[in-house]
Amino acid sequence: MNFILLTQNETFIIGWVAKLLGFIMNGIFNLLDLIGIPNVGLAIILFTIVVNLLMLPLNIRQQKFSKLSAKINPEMQAIQAKYKGRQDQEAMMAMQQERQALYAKYGISPSGSCVQLLIQFPILLSLYRVINSMPAYVSKIGNTFRVLADKIISVDNAEFLQNSGIDSIQNTVSVYGKSMLDGNLSNGIVDVLNRLSSTDLAVVAEKYGLSGLTYPAEGGSLILSTETTRGLIDTYNNFLGLNMGDSPLYLIKTAWAVGAIGIVIGAVLIPILSAATQWINYKLMPHPDNSYDEQANTMMSSMKMMNTVMPLFSAWLCFTLPSGLGLYWVAGSVVRSIQQVVINKHIDKMDFDEIIKKNSAKSAKKLEKMKQNQERMAAYASMNTRSIQNRANVTSSMSEKEKEEAMKKATDYNRNGSAKPGSMAAKANMVKQYNDKK
């Protein structure tokens, strides 16, 4: 597999996760190409399904935590009522110990939900990176753009791209062409070409004579479309008549101008479906009652507000970002909604009283083991203390003459032995001899 490395994300953790997800996306696209349908839109949908299936165990674990949190609520409120109004250190420590014991009884952690979110957060950011930078992670798309980049470099080293005087091109270069100034000119050109609209890409193609370029590995297929022939890039990006590389706003403007109502409707539906499916997904998720935990309750309130605002925010973003990203949001929300229905049915069938019983038994065994370890350590410490005291008593009972004789005998033993003078072995022999005499 010819997996080229363009300007991939190198951020700590996110960059590593993005590379792993990039391998998955690359494999999916190559599989689609093998069966004759290399399509970015279809690859995004399949990629979203695969990733959400991989994250299913995390989602189930988070749902179980929510259910157990609801079960623990009455007992936690009783503990808070018991120590209400008491702010002394002894009461606070006692309340904390009782709360920890209750958490152990139910087998949950107070930070359990937060941990799940922290694990999912870099995955979500990495997904966005892979979807938004397909040429950097999918070898066939990257290699196709690379042919264009090599041609541009051979003409003027991307001078026109950097100083075209066309605002839309210049803005794209300033935002996405940073690699062009960091010694990675070819990578930077690919990043810019991947973000250009169809109109701007046509301008660049005319300037550099790119329209007639072919990609040898695809049997000499055209890379960019002409009036009569669709090129590889448009073939990859075309999904249900929509170019996944163009924003819905751009598609609406250009399609409206030529009376292509079907494209206008499709472009409008992407932001609307993005907001609607995310809202439905949020409503299907269980929302635990964390009123007993002020910190968790505050965090959940913030999450509730964010989940309410995010669908509207994503709809606004979808109008200006590439349609492929909007399709990813729609596909992700639909997959998660279906997944949520299945998880809800699975969770409802669980016997949480039995789960709590098992967790209580595990907690009791764990506490008993900790208690036994503490008792053994205390006994061992007591034995060492007595041993040291006994040795001190024996030593103090010896006369000065006896001490001198014991030390002299140990020294003679060390000198006459096989141990090297001054070595650890020699010192050990001296101590041994001294202890034997004692």
C-alpha positions in Angstrom: 0.0 0.0 0.0 1.5 3.3 -1.1 0.6 5.4 1.9 2.0 8.9 1.4 2.6 11.3 4.3 1.4 14.8 3.5 0.7 17.4 6.2 -0.8 15.1 8.8 -1.6 16.4 12.2 1.3 16.1 14.7 -0.5 17.3 17.8 0.3 15.3 20.9 -2.2 12.4 21.3 -4.5 13.8 18.6 -1.9 13.3 15.9 -1.3 9.7 16.9 -5.1 8.9 17.0 -5.5 10.6 13.6 -2.9 8.4 12.1 -4.6 5.3 13.4 -8.0 6.5 12.1 -6.3 7.5 8.8 -5.2 3.9 8.3 -8.8 2.8 8.7 -10.1 5.4 6.3 -7.4 4.6 3.8 -8.3 0.9 3.9 -12.0 1.7 3.4 -11.4 3.9 0.4 -9.1 1.3 -1.2 -11.7 -1.4 -0.6 -14.3 0.8 -2.4 -11.9 1.4 -5.2 -11.3 -2.3 -5.5 -15.0 -2.9 -6.1 -15.3 0.0 -8.5 -16.9 2.8 -6.4 -14.1 5.0 -5.0 -16.2 7.7 -3.4 -15.4 10.1 -0.6 -19.0 10.4 0.6 -19.5 6.6 0.8 -16.1 6.2 2.5 -17.1 8.8 5.2 -20.3 6.9 5.9 -18.6 3.5 6.3 -15.8 5.1 8.3 -18.3 6.7 10.7 -20.0 3.3 11.2 -16.7 1.5 11.9 -15.4 4.1 14.3 -18.7 4.2 16.3 -18.8 0.4 16.5 -15.2 0.5 17.9 -16.4 3.1 20.5 -19.5 1.0 21.4 -17.9 -0.5 24.6 -17.1 3.1 25.9 -20.7 4.1 25.2 -22.2 1.1 27.0 -19.9 1.7 30.0 -21.0 5.3 30.2 -24.7 4.3 30.1 -24.1 1.8 32.9 -22.5 4.6 34.9 -25.6 6.8 34.4 -28.0 4.0 35.6 -25.9 3.2 38.7 -25.7 7.0 39.4 -29.5 7.1 39.5 -29.5 4.1 41.9 -26.9 5.6 44.3 -28.7 9.0 44.5 -31.0 8.3 47.5 -28.2 6.9 49.7 -25.9 9.7 48.8 -28.5 12.3 49.7 -29.0 10.5 53.1 -25.2 10.9 53.8 -25.3 14.6 52.9 -28.4 15.1 55.1 -26.5 13.3 58.0 -23.7 15.8 57.9 -25.7 18.9 56.8 -24.5 22.1 58.5 -21.3 20.5 59.9 -18.1 22.1 58.5 -15.5 20.8 61.0 -12.6 18.7 59.7 -13.7 15.5 61.5 -17.2 15.6 60.0 -15.9 16.4 56.5 -13.5 13.4 56.7 -16.2 11.1 58.0 -18.6 12.2 55.2 -15.9 11.6 52.6 -15.2 8.1 53.9 -18.9 7.2 53.8 -19.2 8.5 50.3 -16.1 6.5 49.1 -17.5 3.4 50.8 -20.8 3.9 48.9 -19.1 4.4 45.6 -17.1 1.2 46.3 -20.4 -0.6 47.2 -21.9 0.2 43.8 -18.7 -0.3 41.9 -18.5 3.1 40.3 -16.1 6.1 40.4 -17.3 9.7 41.0 -15.2 10.7 38.0 -16.4 7.8 35.8 -18.4 9.8 33.4 -15.7 12.4 33.0 -13.1 9.8 32.2 -15.3 8.4 29.4 -15.7 11.9 27.9 -11.9 12.5 28.2 -11.2 9.3 26.3 -13.7 10.2 23.5 -12.7 13.8 23.1 -9.3 13.2 21.3 -11.0 10.6 19.1 -13.7 13.1 18.0 -11.0 15.7 17.2 -9.0 13.2 15.3 -12.0 12.2 13.3 -12.5 15.8 12.2 -8.9 16.0 11.2 -9.1 12.9 9.0 -12.3 13.9 7.3 -11.1 17.4 6.7 -7.7 16.4 5.3 -8.4 13.3 3.2 -5.4 13.7 0.9 -3.1 13.5 3.9 -4.5 10.1 5.0 -6.0 8.4 1.9 -3.2 7.4 -0.5 -5.2 7.4 -3.7 -6.6 10.9 -3.2 -3.2 12.2 -2.0 -1.3 10.7 -5.0 -3.8 12.2 -7.4 -3.3 15.7 -5.9 0.4 15.1 -5.9 0.5 14.9 -9.7 -1.1 18.4 -9.8 1.4 19.7 -7.2 4.4 18.4 -9.1 3.1 20.2 -12.3 2.6 23.5 -10.4 6.2 23.3 -8.9 7.6 22.7 -12.4 5.9 25.8 -13.8 6.6 28.5 -11.2 7.1 27.0 -7.8 3.6 27.9 -6.8 4.2 31.6 -7.4 0.8 32.2 -8.9 -0.9 30.4 -6.0 0.8 32.6 -3.5 0.3 35.9 -5.4 -2.7 35.3 -7.6 -4.5 38.5 -6.5 -7.8 36.5 -6.2 -9.1 36.9 -2.6 -10.7 33.5 -2.3 -7.4 31.8 -3.4 -5.2 34.0 -1.3 -7.4 33.4 1.8 -7.1 29.6 1.2 -3.4 29.8 0.9 -3.0 31.9 4.0 -5.1 29.5 6.1 -4.1 26.1 4.7 -0.8 26.7 2.9 1.5 27.0 5.9 3.5 24.0 4.8 4.4 25.9 1.6 6.6 28.2 3.8 8.0 25.4 6.0 10.0 23.5 3.4 7.1 21.3 2.4 6.0 23.1 -0.8 4.4 20.0 -2.4 2.4 19.2 0.8 1.3 22.7 1.2 0.1 22.9 -2.5 -1.9 19.7 -2.0 -3.5 21.2 1.2 -4.5 24.3 -0.7 -5.8 22.5 -3.8 -7.9 20.2 -1.5 -9.6 23.3 0.1 -10.2 25.3 -3.1 -13.7 25.6 -4.5 -14.5 24.1 -7.9 -14.4 27.6 -9.4 -11.0 28.5 -7.9 -9.6 25.1 -8.9 -10.7 25.7 -12.5 -8.8 29.1 -12.4 -5.7 27.4 -11.1 -6.0 24.6 -13.7 -6.3 27.1 -16.5 -3.2 29.0 -15.3 -1.0 25.9 -14.9 -2.5 23.8 -17.7 -3.6 21.1 -15.3 -6.8 20.2 -17.2 -5.2 17.7 -19.4 -3.1 15.9 -16.8 -3.7 12.2 -16.3 -2.9 9.8 -13.5 -1.0 6.9 -14.9 -1.9 4.5 -12.1 -5.5 4.9 -13.0 -5.0 3.9 -16.6 -4.4 7.4 -17.8 -7.6 8.9 -16.3 -8.0 12.7 -16.3 -7.4 14.2 -12.9 -9.5 17.3 -13.3 -12.9 17.4 -15.1 -13.4 18.9 -18.5 -16.6 19.9 -20.3 -17.1 16.4 -21.6 -15.1 14.1 -19.2 -15.3 13.8 -15.4 -11.8 13.7 -13.8 -10.7 11.6 -10.9 -11.0 14.3 -8.2 -14.6 15.0 -9.1 -15.3 11.3 -9.3 -14.0 10.8 -5.8 -15.9 13.8 -4.4 -19.2 13.4 -6.2 -21.9 12.0 -3.8 -25.5 12.0 -4.9 -24.7 14.9 -7.3 -23.0 17.0 -4.6 -19.3 17.8 -4.5 -18.0 16.9 -1.1 -15.1 19.3 -1.4 -17.5 22.3 -1.9 -19.4 24.0 0.9 -23.2 23.9 0.9 -23.2 27.7 0.6 -21.1 27.5 -2.5 -23.2 24.7 -4.0 -26.4 26.7 -3.4 -25.0 29.8 -5.1 -23.6 28.0 -8.2 -26.5 25.6 -8.5 -29.1 28.3 -8.2 -27.4 30.4 -10.9 -27.9 27.5 -13.4 -31.3 26.3 -12.1 -30.0 23.0 -10.6 -32.8 22.8 -8.0 -31.9 19.3 -7.0 -28.4 20.3 -5.9 -29.8 23.3 -4.1 -32.1 21.1 -2.1 -29.3 18.6 -1.3 -27.0 21.4 -0.2 -29.7 22.9 2.1 -30.5 19.5 3.6 -27.0 18.8 4.8 -26.9 21.6 7.5 -30.6 21.0 8.4 -30.1 17.2 8.8 -26.9 17.8 10.8 -28.7 19.9 13.4 -31.8 17.7 13.5 -30.0 14.4 13.9 -27.7 15.7 16.6 -30.7 17.0 18.5 -32.4 13.6 18.2 -29.3 11.8 19.3 -29.1 14.1 22.4 -32.7 13.4 23.3 -32.2 9.6 23.1 -29.3 9.7 25.6 -30.1 9.1 29.3 -29.5 12.0 31.6 -28.5 10.9 35.1 -29.6 12.8 38.2 -26.4 14.0 39.9 -28.0 16.3 42.4 -26.1 14.7 45.2 -22.7 15.7 43.7 -22.4 19.4 43.2 -19.3 19.2 41.0 -20.8 16.5 38.7 -24.1 18.3 38.6 -22.4 21.5 37.5 -20.5 19.6 34.8 -23.7 17.9 33.5 -25.5 21.2 33.4 -22.7 22.6 31.2 -22.9 19.5 29.0 -26.6 19.9 28.7 -26.2 23.5 27.5 -23.5 22.6 25.1 -25.6 19.7 23.6 -28.4 22.1 23.1 -26.3 24.8 21.4 -24.1 22.4 19.4 -26.7 21.3 16.9 -27.5 25.0 15.9 -23.8 25.8 15.8 -23.0 22.8 13.6 -25.8 23.8 11.2 -24.2 27.2 10.9 -20.7 25.7 10.3 -22.0 23.3 7.8 -23.0 26.1 5.4 -19.3 27.3 5.1 -17.3 24.1 5.6 -16.9 21.3 3.0 -20.0 19.2 2.4 -18.0 16.1 3.3 -17.6 17.3 6.9 -21.4 18.0 7.1 -22.1 14.5 5.8 -19.8 13.1 8.5 -21.8 14.9 11.2 -25.1 13.7 9.7 -23.8 10.1 9.4 -22.3 10.1 12.9 -25.6 11.4 14.5 -27.7 8.8 12.6 -25.3 5.9 13.6 -25.2 7.1 17.2 -29.0 7.4 17.4 -29.5 3.8 16.1 -26.7 2.7 18.4 -28.4 4.5 21.3 -31.7 2.7 20.8 -29.9 -0.6 20.9 -27.9 0.4 24.0 -31.0 1.6 25.8 -32.7 -1.8 25.2 -29.6 -3.6 26.3 -29.3 -1.5 29.5 -33.0 -1.9 30.3 -32.6 -5.7 30.3 -29.8 -5.5 32.8 -30.5 -6.6 36.4 -28.8 -3.7 38.2 -29.7 -5.0 41.7 -27.6 -8.1 40.8 -24.8 -5.9 39.5 -24.9 -3.9 42.7 -24.8 -7.1 44.8 -21.7 -8.4 42.9 -20.0 -5.0 43.2 -20.7 -5.0 46.9 -19.2 -8.5 47.3 -16.1 -7.4 45.3 -15.8 -4.2 47.5 -16.0 -6.3 50.7 -13.3 -8.7 49.5 -11.1 -5.8 48.5 -11.5 -4.0 51.8 -10.8 -7.3 53.7 -7.6 -7.8 51.7 -6.5 -4.3 52.3 -7.2 -4.8 56.0 -5.1 -8.0 56.1 -2.2 -6.3 54.3 -2.3 -3.5 56.8 -2.3 -5.9 59.7 0.7 -7.9 58.2 2.6 -4.6 57.7 1.9 -3.5 61.2 3.0 -6.9 62.6 6.1 -6.8 60.5 6.9 -3.3 61.7 6.4 -4.4 65.3 8.7 -7.4 64.8 11.4 -5.2 63.3 11.1 -2.8 66.2 11.4 -5.5 68.7 14.4 -7.0 66.9 16.2 -3.7 66.8 15.4 -3.1 70.5 16.7 -6.6 71.4 20.0 -6.0 69.5 20.4 -2.7 71.2 19.9 -4.3 74.6 22.4 -7.1 73.8 24.9 -4.6 72.6 24.5 -2.4 75.6 24.9 -5.4 77.9 28.4 -6.2 76.5 31.4 -4.8 78.2 33.8 -2.5 76.4 36.4 -5.3 76.3 34.0 -7.7 74.8 33.0 -5.2 72.1 36.7 -4.6 71.2 37.4 -8.3 71.0 34.4 -8.9 68.8 35.4 -6.1 66.4 39.0 -7.3 66.3 37.9 -10.9 65.5 35.6 -9.7 62.7 38.4 -7.5 61.2 40.8 -10.4 61.3 38.2 -12.6 59.6 37.8 -10.1 56.9 41.5 -9.7 56.2 42.1 -13.5 56.1 39.0 -14.2 54.0 38.7 -14.2 50.2 36.7 -10.9 50.1 38.5 -7.9 48.8 39.3 -5.4 51.5 36.9 -2.5 51.4 34.4 -4.3 49.3 30.7 -4.8 50.2 31.4 -8.5 50.7 34.2 -7.6 53.2 31.9 -5.3 55.1 29.2 -8.0 55.1 31.7 -10.5 56.6 32.5 -8.0 59.3 28.9 -7.5 60.2 28.2 -11.2 60.1 31.1 -11.9 62.4 30.0 -9.2 64.8 26.5 -10.5 64.9 27.7 -14.1 65.4 29.7 -13.1 68.4 26.7 -11.1 69.7 
